[in-house]
Amino acid sequence: MTLPAPILHKTPRGLITIRPAVEQDDAQLGVLRKEALTDAPTAFGADLSYTAPFESGYWVDKIRKDTEAGSGLVIVAALAMPNSDGETPPAETLVGMTGIYRNMGAKSRHSGGIWGVYVQPDFRGQHLVDDMMALCLVWAKALGLRMVKLAVASDNAAALRVYMRHGFRVYGVEPAAIHYDGVDVDLVLMTKWI
Ligand SMILES: CC(C)(COP(=O)(O)OP(=O)(O)OC[C@H]1O[C@@H](n2cnc3c(N)ncnc32)[C@H](O)[C@@H]1OP(=O)(O)O)[C@@H](O)C(=O)NCCC(=O)NCCS
């Protein structure tokens, strides 16, 4: 299928392209995912002890498999780093990422879920997350999904506001879904018909 078209997002720190991840993003995705789990440990169910996503080739493999099967898409926010010669294509630094998966069961293929939403601290507050979510939803709609779900820690007010703004609504709470550093964290379960 055709992947969603990139979105250009101007920020005071430079031009950021929100786009589907490509295999060349492998190394930076590993670093960014590790940073996300370190920066916001209670925001994600995954943890640092599962090291595969930080190893070379993990994202290449995931991107290939997801593309072949239509089972998911990784989205990145890539900051252009202009070269001094102004001619060669600018290098990019990844400053945000998220992903969406499609449930592949015969009775669940109408639905999917968003995971791993992360923007680096220096790039927060500029609604990069809006464009990342938008591309996820474009992909989901194009595949014929009708419902997308996600889960967010109950103490994550900023993220909750983001998802409400995108039309996600709460359908439940999973008590103590995450236990980290001696603290139980509830997960707010949200869904959006698309
Ligand atoms: C949640 C997150 C993805 C939002 O991304 P973003 O692109 O900064 O989103 P927005 O620009 O729309 O800002 C969202 C909220 O962050 C807050 N915010 C604004 N500037 C900020 C900054 N510099 N630093 C931290 N938070 C900021 C604001 O309260 C804003 O809410 P509002 O617009 O309703 O006032 C990002 O904060 C993040 O990666 N957090 C850590 C990981 C996480 O919690 N992921 C969600 C898992 S469910």
The ligand as a Gaussian input file, in Angstrom:
#p B3LYP/6-31G(d) Opt

LIG

0 1
 C        3.261000      13.360000      25.519000
 C        4.154000      13.900000      24.414000
 C        4.300000      12.835000      23.347000
 C        3.511000      15.141000      23.806000
 O        4.259000      15.536000      22.668000
 P        4.322000      17.090000      22.207000
 O        4.667000      17.088000      20.769000
 O        5.156000      17.847000      23.136000
 O        2.798000      17.479000      22.385000
 P        2.198000      18.963000      22.470000
 O        3.104000      19.937000      21.832000
 O        0.826000      18.847000      21.958000
 O        2.186000      19.276000      24.007000
 C        1.404000      18.458000      24.869000
 C        1.423000      19.031000      26.250000
 O        2.750000      19.009000      26.753000
 C        2.932000      20.145000      27.609000
 N        4.140000      20.867000      27.217000
 C        4.253000      21.982000      26.504000
 N        5.540000      22.326000      26.380000
 C        6.245000      21.393000      27.028000
 C        7.614000      21.200000      27.244000
 N        8.530000      22.028000      26.752000
 N        7.990000      20.119000      27.967000
 C        7.094000      19.260000      28.448000
 N        5.754000      19.388000      28.247000
 C        5.349000      20.449000      27.549000
 C        1.763000      21.033000      27.487000
 O        1.038000      20.911000      28.696000
 C        0.961000      20.465000      26.345000
 O       -0.376000      20.396000      26.639000
 P       -1.410000      21.520000      26.137000
 O       -1.101000      21.836000      24.684000
 O       -2.714000      20.851000      26.325000
 O       -1.163000      22.664000      27.036000
 C        5.556000      14.287000      24.970000
 O        5.380000      15.169000      26.053000
 C        6.381000      13.107000      25.423000
 O        7.067000      12.468000      24.624000
 N        6.318000      12.763000      26.725000
 C        7.112000      11.663000      27.274000
 C        6.606000      10.317000      26.784000
 C        5.121000      10.145000      26.975000
 O        4.561000      10.508000      27.987000
 N        4.487000       9.531000      25.954000
 C        3.088000       9.243000      25.962000
 C        2.894000       7.813000      26.241000
 S        1.143000       7.387000      26.286000

